[in-house]
Amino acid sequence: MPKIGRNDPCPCGSGKKYKHCCRAKDEAAEHAAFAAARAAALAQHQEHQARFEERQAQLEHEDELAHASNAVVDLVHAHPELYDPEFGTTFQQLIAKLDPPAAGD
């Protein structure tokens, strides 16, 4: 659809110039559509940001668990005489229960 000039007759058929008839209403509709699209984009950005922050927190928690688990293993390796020999088997069973191996492992 060709753009209507300011001084063209209004397409509504009133006989007035477009700038004195429907231009303000059409511009308001354009601005409202733009504002709605901007709000939708902002909401999508905020949703992505929230998911990113949630994943970051999850990764940090996983890092803390890995660090704690490694510290336990380091203690066992540093002082094996302090631990029951069955501890290693029990520890491995607990790990397998909490974090089952993926299929094919």
C-alpha positions as CSV (number, residue, x, y, z in Angstrom):
1,M,0.0,0.0,0.0
2,P,1.5,3.4,-1.0
3,K,2.3,5.8,1.8
4,I,-0.3,8.6,2.1
5,G,1.2,12.1,1.9
6,R,0.3,14.8,4.5
7,N,-1.4,17.0,2.0
8,D,-3.2,14.1,0.1
9,P,-6.9,13.8,0.5
10,C,-7.8,11.6,3.4
11,P,-8.5,8.0,2.4
12,C,-11.6,7.9,4.7
13,G,-13.5,10.0,2.1
14,S,-14.1,13.0,4.3
15,G,-12.7,15.4,1.7
16,K,-10.2,16.9,4.2
17,K,-6.4,16.7,3.9
18,Y,-5.0,13.6,5.5
19,K,-3.0,15.8,8.0
20,H,-6.2,17.4,9.3
21,C,-8.3,14.2,9.4
22,C,-7.0,10.7,10.2
23,R,-3.2,11.2,10.4
24,A,-3.1,11.6,14.2
25,K,-5.2,8.5,14.7
26,D,-3.0,6.4,12.3
27,E,0.2,7.6,13.9
28,A,-1.2,6.8,17.4
29,A,-2.0,3.3,16.1
30,E,1.6,2.9,14.7
31,H,3.0,4.1,18.0
32,A,0.8,1.7,20.0
33,A,1.9,-1.2,17.7
34,F,5.6,-0.2,18.2
35,A,5.2,0.0,22.0
36,A,3.5,-3.4,22.1
37,A,6.3,-5.0,20.0
38,R,8.9,-3.3,22.2
39,A,7.2,-4.6,25.4
40,A,7.1,-8.1,24.0
41,A,10.8,-7.9,23.1
42,L,11.6,-6.6,26.6
43,A,9.5,-9.4,28.2
44,Q,11.3,-12.0,26.1
45,H,14.7,-10.5,27.0
46,Q,13.8,-10.6,30.7
47,E,12.7,-14.2,30.4
48,H,16.0,-15.2,28.7
49,Q,17.9,-13.2,31.4
50,A,16.1,-15.1,34.2
51,R,16.8,-18.4,32.6
52,F,20.5,-17.5,32.2
53,E,20.8,-16.4,35.8
54,E,19.0,-19.6,36.9
55,R,21.5,-21.7,34.9
56,Q,24.4,-19.8,36.3
57,A,23.3,-20.5,39.8
58,Q,22.8,-24.1,39.0
59,L,26.3,-24.3,37.6
60,E,27.8,-22.6,40.6
61,H,26.0,-25.1,42.9
62,E,27.3,-28.0,40.8
63,D,30.8,-26.5,41.1
64,E,30.4,-26.4,44.9
65,L,29.3,-30.0,45.0
66,A,32.1,-31.1,42.8
67,H,34.6,-29.2,45.0
68,A,33.2,-30.8,48.1
69,S,33.2,-34.3,46.6
70,N,36.8,-33.9,45.5
71,A,37.8,-32.7,48.9
72,V,36.3,-35.9,50.4
73,V,38.2,-38.0,47.9
74,D,41.4,-36.1,48.6
75,L,41.0,-36.8,52.3
76,V,40.5,-40.5,51.7
77,H,43.5,-40.6,49.5
78,A,45.7,-38.6,51.9
79,H,44.8,-40.7,54.9
80,P,43.6,-44.2,53.8
81,E,44.5,-45.7,57.2
82,L,41.7,-43.7,58.8
83,Y,38.9,-45.1,56.7
84,D,37.2,-48.5,56.6
85,P,38.2,-50.3,53.4
86,E,34.5,-50.7,52.6
87,F,34.1,-46.9,52.6
88,G,35.3,-46.7,49.0
89,T,32.6,-49.2,47.8
90,T,29.9,-47.5,49.8
91,F,31.0,-44.1,48.5
92,Q,30.9,-45.3,44.9
93,Q,27.4,-46.8,45.5
94,L,26.2,-43.5,46.9
95,I,27.6,-41.6,43.9
96,A,26.0,-44.0,41.5
97,K,22.7,-43.6,43.3
98,L,22.9,-39.8,43.3
99,D,24.3,-39.4,39.8
100,P,23.5,-42.6,37.8
101,P,25.9,-43.2,34.8
102,A,24.5,-42.3,31.4
103,A,23.4,-45.1,29.1
104,G,26.3,-46.7,27.4
105,D,28.8,-45.8,30.1
